[in-house]
Structure formats: C-alpha cells, structure tokens
Amino acid sequence: MTVTSDSVRKIYGGFWIRTAAFMIDLIILTAIILSIGGAIYIIPDILGIKETVFIQVLLMWWPLIFWLMVPWLYCVLWESSKVRATPGKLVFSLVVVDKEGKRLGFLHASGRYWIKAISFVILRLIYIVVAFTAKKQGVHDLCASTLVVNKKELQRHEQQSSLPPVASNRMN
C-alpha cells in the first residue's frame, strides 16, 4: 500500500466521491435517528408516563446521547465488519483499510471515528485535506493510519503484487 505511481493513484477514494458517500450515510443516519427517536418520544405519551421525572430527564438528554451513539456505532460496526465500509461508501465501491490493506478492528475504527468527529467539531473544513494529500487521506485517516480505497482497484493491486497462490501464505 505504499506505492503512489499514477497507475495506482486511482485506488484511493478522492474528496468528491467520499463527500457523496458521506451524504448517503447522512441521509441513512438521519432516517434511523428520526425513526427511533420519534418512537422514543411517542411511546411514553401513549403509555401515559410522559409526566414522570425520569422520563422527562431521559427525553431531555436522549437527543444528545442518540446523536453521539448512533453515528459512532453505524460507522464503526460497518467499517470494522467484513464489508469494511458504510453503505454510502459501498455504493461507490470504497472500503476503509489500514496501511497494509487489512480490515480495521473495532477499536481502530472507533479511534478513526472519534478523531473524525472531534476534528469536525473543531474545524469543519478539516475534510478538505483529502483533496490535497497524495493518498487522499483526511486528518482522521492520517492520525489513524487508514486509507479509503476503491475495493476493485485494491483487489487488482493485491493480485498483481502477490505471490502465486501455491506459494502464498494468505487464506482467501
């Protein structure tokens, strides 16, 4: 994954394609949060328990907790899974990998997510870095040593640079 020749540069997911993937994920996340969040507000009302202090406190804090937890779990569970990408990235055949092209573990993906979230809060323009780095990495990718790559190009690159299957120690 250290090669940066012109023939290999197309392997990296660039700024605009990652922005489009982010928008798809944002739409999905918003639908999930509004659906579940709406149910959480309706159920206590239906059960007639909306006036209890515990429910009022829960309803006051629930949006903050929900907007922190759901996107984190959404990104981390998808990116550390076998598919290695959120649904938005999958639409464009992008996957998130470490420097060796391997799948991220849960903790690695969590670290990447929280660096991304915190850097976005501090300086919203931080994602523009993707457009200017050789491997199209954002600050969160640089800090977490990750890459967002085209899955098909990654497979093609791995096939070209790997040993014949008989001599390889890899299990496919």
Secondary structure as GFF3:
##gff-version 3
##sequence-region A 1 172
A	DSSP	alpha_helix	6	9	.	.	.	ID=ss1
A	DSSP	alpha_helix	15	47	.	.	.	ID=ss2
A	DSSP	alpha_helix	53	79	.	.	.	ID=ss3
A	DSSP	alpha_helix	87	91	.	.	.	ID=ss4
A	DSSP	beta_strand	94	98	.	.	.	ID=ss5
A	DSSP	alpha_helix	106	122	.	.	.	ID=ss6
A	DSSP	three_ten_helix	124	131	.	.	.	ID=ss7
A	DSSP	alpha_helix	139	144	.	.	.	ID=ss8
A	DSSP	beta_strand	146	150	.	.	.	ID=ss9
A	DSSP	alpha_helix	151	161	.	.	.	ID=ss10
###
